[in-house]
Amino acid sequence: MTVVVKLGSSLVADGQGRVRRGLLGERAAEIGTLARAGEHVCVVSSGAIALGLRQLGVTRRPRATPRLQAASAVGQLRLQLAWVNALRAEQLQAAQLLLSAGDFAERATYLNVRNALMALLRLGIVPVVNENDATATDEITFGDNDALAAQVAVLVGARLLVLLTEVEGVYTSHPADPEAQLLAEGGSLEGIRLGSGSEHGRGGMESKIASARLAAAAGIPTVIASGRGPRVLTAIVAGETRGTRFAPTATPASAFRLWLRYAKPTRGSIVVDDGARVALTDHGRSLLAVGIVSCDGSFEPGDAVELVALDGTALGKGLVATGAAELRRRSRGVEAVHRDRLVLYERADAATRPGGRVTAPSDAEETSAAYFASTPDV
């Protein structure tokens, strides 16, 4: 089984843009211990931009995308070399995978990424994954490696996701508040004030919690904990109480629904009438053209669209069997979205909300999910 470990920028680089070699060495030593015990470990590491800014002589994170891309391109070399050296001391070989959201958007490329990761893990090589910020412009603005780590955990079927940060875990308020209390379990988080990212990083506590909930929906437990000090990873993997733990949902969503919900980008939206809303949400039916009020976008068969109720409520997301042009002609008998190629937000997000629910997939969906997630050995 595989453990996915994510380190934030502030753990990898100090305030002057230098590699924290001691910290990386400690974590690499623990990765070595886990590897010798039979665990597969995949590292998701931030820090390329923070390390690159120093090389460019820049002290503060710039706003201009080309400057961020330049910093990432320069810093990624330093980041990977730091991991290569740290893991080499443990007689471990490192590999580099630079990914963007587009690599997860289509089934073929999604499975190609999975093939590469699984092959590396079976060979005993430690993949070091990072977002491809040098080319993926919108990821620099909107993405973060917490989300990437959760996606990678789902992709490889990890048994545990560990998000390492500067603080001990999720607190009831800002950690500097004397009244703040560390939460051991990340169940209900009502009223919790969450922090944003650091100066050189993007993912704050809110993004970590969202990523933990994504992993939970896939049946993967997550621990958010401090990445500093001795026995960090080995203690967490051994089940010792560290940081804040998010338990997996009792009924994980299928691989197909997770991919559709979180990785497949939408190409438009469909507004449905009240009858179609009831059929979708209460009876688990497919969406027929007769229940469509309007379409937005120029989507084609196989694209993902968001399904919206008349009151503006987003109901779910599905892969359309029919393009927008045909649906606008109101062909009554046409099937727009089949029930097995649809994820409803209330159900897909059940693991992320207290009192939520996940329904068991149909036999057809299980077949679709198995076909989607399975690939031959490499």
C-alpha positions in Angstrom: 0.0 0.0 0.0 1.0 3.6 -0.6 1.4 6.6 1.7 1.2 10.0 0.0 3.1 12.8 1.9 2.8 16.4 1.0 5.2 19.1 2.3 4.3 22.8 2.0 6.6 25.5 0.7 7.5 26.9 4.2 8.8 23.4 5.2 11.0 23.0 2.1 12.4 26.6 1.9 13.2 29.1 4.6 12.4 32.8 4.5 15.5 33.6 2.4 14.6 31.0 -0.3 17.1 28.4 0.9 16.5 24.7 1.1 15.8 23.4 4.6 18.2 20.5 4.1 18.0 19.3 7.7 14.2 19.0 7.6 14.2 17.3 4.2 16.9 14.9 5.5 14.8 14.0 8.5 11.7 13.3 6.4 13.8 11.4 3.9 15.2 9.2 6.7 11.6 8.4 7.7 10.7 7.6 4.1 13.6 5.3 4.1 12.4 3.6 7.3 8.9 3.2 5.8 10.3 1.9 2.5 12.4 -0.8 4.3 9.3 -1.8 6.1 7.5 -2.5 2.8 5.6 0.8 2.4 5.4 2.7 -0.9 5.8 6.4 -0.4 4.9 9.2 -2.9 6.0 12.7 -2.1 4.1 15.8 -3.2 6.4 18.7 -2.6 5.9 22.4 -2.9 8.7 24.9 -2.9 9.8 25.5 -6.5 8.6 29.1 -6.7 10.0 29.9 -3.2 13.4 28.5 -4.2 13.3 30.1 -7.6 12.6 33.6 -6.4 15.9 33.6 -4.5 17.7 32.7 -7.7 16.0 35.6 -9.5 16.9 38.0 -6.7 13.2 38.6 -5.8 12.3 38.8 -2.1 8.5 38.8 -2.4 6.2 36.7 -4.4 5.3 38.6 -7.6 1.8 38.9 -9.0 2.8 38.7 -12.7 2.3 35.1 -14.0 5.4 35.2 -16.3 7.6 36.0 -13.3 6.0 33.2 -11.3 6.5 30.8 -14.2 10.2 31.8 -14.4 10.6 31.3 -10.7 9.0 27.9 -10.9 11.2 26.8 -13.8 14.4 27.9 -12.0 13.3 26.6 -8.6 12.1 23.2 -9.7 15.7 22.2 -10.5 16.8 23.1 -7.0 13.8 21.4 -5.5 14.3 18.1 -7.3 18.0 18.1 -6.6 17.3 18.6 -2.9 15.0 15.6 -2.8 17.4 13.5 -4.9 20.2 14.2 -2.4 18.1 13.6 0.6 16.7 10.3 -0.6 20.0 9.2 -2.0 21.3 9.2 1.6 18.7 6.5 2.3 19.7 4.5 -0.8 16.5 5.5 -2.4 16.0 6.7 -6.0 13.8 9.7 -6.7 11.7 10.4 -9.8 10.1 13.7 -10.9 6.5 14.1 -12.1 5.3 17.6 -13.0 1.5 17.6 -13.3 -1.3 20.0 -14.1 -5.0 19.9 -13.9 -5.2 19.0 -17.6 -3.4 15.7 -16.9 -6.4 14.7 -14.8 -9.1 16.1 -17.0 -9.2 13.3 -19.6 -9.5 9.6 -18.9 -6.6 8.6 -21.1 -4.1 11.0 -19.6 -5.4 10.4 -16.1 -4.7 6.6 -16.5 -1.4 7.4 -18.1 -0.4 9.3 -15.0 -1.6 6.4 -12.8 0.4 3.9 -14.9 3.6 6.0 -14.4 3.1 6.4 -10.7 2.3 2.8 -10.1 5.3 1.6 -12.2 7.6 3.8 -10.2 6.2 2.6 -6.8 6.5 -1.0 -7.8 10.1 -0.4 -8.7 10.8 1.0 -5.3 11.4 4.5 -6.6 10.0 7.5 -4.7 8.0 9.8 -7.0 8.4 13.5 -6.2 5.3 15.2 -7.6 4.7 18.9 -8.1 2.3 21.1 -10.1 3.7 22.1 -13.4 3.5 25.8 -12.6 6.0 26.8 -15.4 3.3 26.1 -18.0 -0.1 25.8 -16.3 -1.0 29.4 -15.8 -4.3 29.0 -14.1 -2.9 26.5 -11.6 -0.6 29.2 -10.3 -3.6 31.4 -9.5 -6.1 28.9 -8.4 -4.4 25.5 -7.7 -2.5 24.2 -4.8 -0.5 21.1 -3.9 -2.9 20.1 -1.2 -5.5 19.4 -3.9 -2.9 17.7 -6.0 -1.8 15.5 -3.1 -5.4 14.4 -2.6 -5.8 13.7 -6.3 -2.6 11.6 -6.3 -3.8 9.7 -3.2 -7.0 8.8 -5.0 -5.2 8.0 -8.2 -2.8 5.4 -6.5 -5.4 4.1 -4.0 -3.3 5.3 -1.1 -4.0 3.9 2.4 -3.1 7.3 4.0 -2.6 10.9 3.0 -0.4 13.1 5.2 -0.4 16.9 4.8 2.6 18.4 6.6 2.5 22.0 7.5 4.0 24.6 9.9 1.3 24.2 12.6 0.3 21.1 14.6 -3.0 20.6 12.9 -6.4 22.3 12.7 -7.2 24.7 15.5 -10.5 26.1 16.7 -9.1 29.6 15.9 -5.7 31.1 14.9 -2.9 29.1 16.5 -1.6 32.4 18.0 -4.8 32.8 20.0 -4.3 31.7 23.6 -7.8 30.1 23.5 -7.1 28.1 20.4 -7.4 24.3 20.8 -6.0 21.6 18.5 -8.7 19.4 17.0 -7.7 15.7 17.1 -10.6 14.8 14.7 -11.7 16.8 11.7 -15.4 15.9 11.8 -17.6 19.0 12.3 -15.7 22.2 11.8 -18.6 24.7 12.3 -17.4 28.1 13.3 -13.7 27.4 12.7 -11.7 30.3 11.3 -9.2 29.0 8.7 -6.0 30.5 7.6 -4.7 31.4 4.1 -1.5 30.3 2.5 2.0 31.6 3.4 3.8 34.4 1.6 5.5 32.0 -0.9 2.9 29.2 -0.8 -0.8 29.0 -1.9 -2.5 26.4 0.2 -3.8 27.5 3.6 -5.7 25.4 6.1 -8.9 25.7 4.2 -7.4 24.0 1.2 -6.0 21.2 3.4 -9.3 20.5 4.9 -11.0 20.4 1.5 -8.3 18.0 0.3 -8.7 15.8 3.4 -12.4 15.6 2.7 -11.8 14.7 -1.0 -9.6 11.8 0.2 -12.2 10.8 2.8 -14.8 10.5 0.1 -12.5 8.0 -1.6 -12.1 6.0 1.6 -8.6 7.4 2.4 -7.8 8.8 5.9 -5.9 12.0 6.1 -3.7 13.5 8.8 -2.9 17.3 8.9 0.1 17.7 11.1 3.3 19.6 11.7 6.2 18.7 9.5 8.8 19.7 12.0 10.6 17.6 14.7 11.6 14.0 15.0 9.4 11.0 14.2 6.8 12.8 12.2 5.9 10.4 9.4 6.8 7.1 11.2 4.6 8.1 14.2 1.6 9.1 11.9 1.9 6.0 9.8 2.1 3.9 13.0 -1.3 5.3 14.0 0.0 7.5 16.9 -2.0 10.6 17.7 -0.6 13.5 15.8 -2.2 16.6 14.4 -5.8 16.4 13.1 -7.1 13.2 11.6 -10.0 13.0 9.0 -11.6 9.6 9.0 -12.6 8.1 5.7 -16.3 7.7 4.8 -17.9 4.4 5.5 -19.1 4.1 1.9 -16.4 5.5 -0.5 -17.5 7.0 -3.8 -16.5 5.1 -6.9 -13.3 6.1 -8.7 -15.3 7.3 -11.7 -17.5 9.6 -9.6 -14.5 11.1 -7.8 -12.7 11.8 -11.1 -15.8 13.4 -12.5 -16.6 15.4 -9.4 -13.1 16.8 -8.8 -10.9 16.4 -11.9 -13.0 16.7 -15.0 -13.5 20.4 -16.0 -16.9 21.6 -16.9 -17.6 22.9 -20.4 -21.1 24.4 -19.8 -24.2 24.1 -17.7 -27.7 22.8 -18.1 -30.7 24.3 -16.2 -33.4 21.6 -15.4 -37.0 22.0 -14.4 -38.5 20.9 -11.1 -39.6 17.6 -12.4 -36.2 16.7 -13.7 -34.7 17.9 -10.4 -36.9 15.5 -8.4 -36.1 12.7 -10.9 -32.3 13.2 -10.5 -32.0 13.9 -6.8 -34.8 11.7 -5.3 -35.1 8.8 -7.8 -31.7 8.5 -9.3 -32.9 8.8 -12.8 -31.1 9.9 -16.0 -31.6 13.4 -17.3 -33.7 13.6 -20.5 -33.9 16.5 -22.8 -37.6 17.0 -22.0 -36.6 18.2 -18.5 -34.1 20.8 -19.8 -35.0 24.5 -19.6 -31.8 25.9 -21.1 -28.2 25.2 -21.9 -25.1 27.4 -21.6 -21.9 26.7 -23.4 -20.9 24.8 -26.6 -20.3 21.4 -25.1 -20.0 18.2 -27.1 -20.8 14.6 -26.2 -18.4 13.4 -23.5 -17.9 16.8 -22.0 -18.8 17.5 -18.4 -21.5 20.0 -17.6 -23.0 21.3 -14.3 -26.6 20.6 -13.7 -28.5 23.6 -12.2 -32.0 23.9 -10.7 -34.4 26.7 -11.6 -33.5 28.4 -8.3 -29.8 28.4 -9.2 -28.8 25.5 -6.9 -26.0 23.4 -8.4 -27.3 19.8 -8.3 -24.4 17.9 -9.8 -22.1 17.2 -12.7 -22.4 14.8 -15.6 -20.9 13.7 -18.8 -23.3 14.6 -21.6 -24.3 12.0 -24.2 -25.6 14.8 -26.5 -24.1 18.1 -27.6 -25.5 21.5 -26.7 -26.8 22.2 -30.2 -29.1 19.1 -30.3 -30.3 19.7 -26.7 -31.3 23.2 -27.6 -33.6 21.7 -30.3 -35.6 20.2 -27.4 -35.6 16.6 -28.8 -37.9 15.2 -26.1 -36.7 11.6 -26.3 -33.0 12.3 -26.2 -31.0 11.3 -23.1 -28.8 14.1 -22.0 -26.9 12.5 -19.1 -27.1 8.9 -18.1 -27.5 8.2 -14.4 -24.2 6.2 -14.3 -22.3 9.2 -15.7 -23.6 11.6 -13.2 -22.5 12.7 -9.7 -24.9 14.6 -7.5 -23.2 17.1 -5.2 -25.3 16.1 -2.2 -24.2 12.6 -2.5 -20.7 13.1 -3.8 -19.9 15.5 -0.9 -21.6 13.5 1.8 -18.4 12.6 3.4 -17.5 16.3 3.7 -20.5 17.4 5.6 -22.0 16.3 8.9 -25.1 14.3 8.3 -24.4 13.8 4.6 -25.1 10.6 2.8 -23.6 8.6 0.0 -25.7 6.1 -1.9 -24.4 2.9 -3.2 -23.6 3.0 -6.9 -25.6 0.9 -9.3 -24.2 -2.3 -10.9 -23.7 -0.4 -14.2 -21.8 2.3 -12.4 -19.5 -0.2 -10.6 -18.7 -1.7 -14.0 -18.0 1.7 -15.4 -15.8 2.7 -12.4 -13.9 -0.6 -12.5 -13.2 -0.1 -16.3 -12.2 3.5 -15.6 -9.8 2.8 -12.8 -8.2 -0.4 -14.0 -5.1 -0.5 -16.2 -2.7 -3.3 -17.1 0.5 -3.7 -15.2 3.4 -1.8 -16.6 
